[in-house]
Amino acid sequence: MIFINNKLIKVFHVFLNVVTTVMCMVAGLCLIAACVDIYTSGDKPFSAEAVAQRFDVIDVPVYMCLAVIALGFLFSLFFQSSEMKNKAQRYSAACINSLYKKADTEKCDIGLAYVVKTQRKKRFVLLAVLVALTTLGTLVFFVFAFNSANYKTQDVNSSVIKLSLAGLICLAPALVWGIACEYMALGIRRTEGEALRKIISAGNTKQVPADCYGKRLELGVKLGCIAVAAAFIAYGFATGGSDAVLGKAVNLCMECVGLG
């Protein structure tokens, strides 16, 4: 690993990202085409035979996509450019918030303080819009989901598809906005971080008390959640709950939805 140039590692990362994106798009389009073909063909479009016949055609691109994703994960795990790592940490939200606690924006240059204040307002607006879109989409989906007129008892497959599409449509604006927010927030954090570093480098800093209680509380909550989850998992295995869940999952796929 030490004999590989950082520039070469960066080129490999970009190449793998492009290949992964293309493969995911191809696999997604193949999956959508197969699902549409399954839904529009035959008297029982969701039978196990129909699903197996259509999915056998697209298994190669799907497996290739999974292989590329696994390769990219392993490459990122063992070969990470120091420049990329430092850049990611330099403009992360945690790093910016840490700098904001250290910088004294009241005694620094007015222009820099205005930049920091403006960028933080922009980040708040982006987050507020994302929360509003998510909340609105969730409420609309719940209204649709709890309306019995949208379901047909004689055609369960159509009802499941309609509910899935409704959820996708309701939450799609929030998903698109979330992706756009991440790119916009990166530029905002970069501008805010540079201003905060200028404030700190000019000597305008303030004492930040060590939050030992908060760190201990956070660690305790994490360990408590892990312990509770492990206890429930162990209890489920001990009482045979895992077999019951597996049986219900098989019955749901084979009998209710009809996927094999």
C-alpha positions, 0 to 999 in steps of 0.5 A: 500500500505504501508503494502506491502513489496518492495520485494513482489512488485518486485516479482509481477511486474516480474510475471505480466511482464512474464504473459503479454508477454506470453498473448501478444504472444498467442493473436498475434499468434491467430490473425495472424492465424485468418487473414491468415484463413480469407485471404485464405478462400472463394471467399470474404475473407474479408467479414463481415461474415468471419471476425466475424466467425473467430474472435469469436474464438479468442475473449477469449485470446484477452480479457484475454490479454487486462485484464492482460495489464490493471491489470499490468498498475493499479498495476504499477500505485498504487504499485511501488517498491521504489527500482525499481523507484529509479533505473529507475530514476538513469539510465535514459537519463535525469539523465545522461545528468544532471550529465554530465552538472555538472561534469567537465570532463576536470579537473578530472581523465583521466581514468574516462573522457575516460570512459564518452567520450567512453560511450557517443560515443557508445550512439551516434552510437546506435542512429545514426544507428537507425536513418539511419535504420528508414530513409532508411526503410521509403524511401524504403517504399515510393518508393514501395508505390508510384509505381503504378505497385504494385497495382491492381485496381480489387483487393483492398484487396490484394493491402492493404495487400501488402502495409501493409506487405511492411511497416512492412518489411521495418521498421522491422529492425529499430524496432528490432534495437530500442528494442536492443538499449534500452537494450544496452543503459541501460548498457551504461548509467549505466557505464557512470552514475557511472563514472560521479558520481565518478567525481562529488564526487571527487569535479570535478564539474562546475557551471551550469547556470539555464536555466529558458528561456529554461524551460519557452519556453518548457512549452509555446510550450507544452501549445500552442500545447494543446491549438491548439489541443483543439481548433481544436477538439472543432471546429470539434465538433461544425461544425459536423466534428466528425460525418463526420469522423465516417461516413468515418471510417464506410464506409472505414471498411465496403465497402473498406476493407470489415472488419465488 
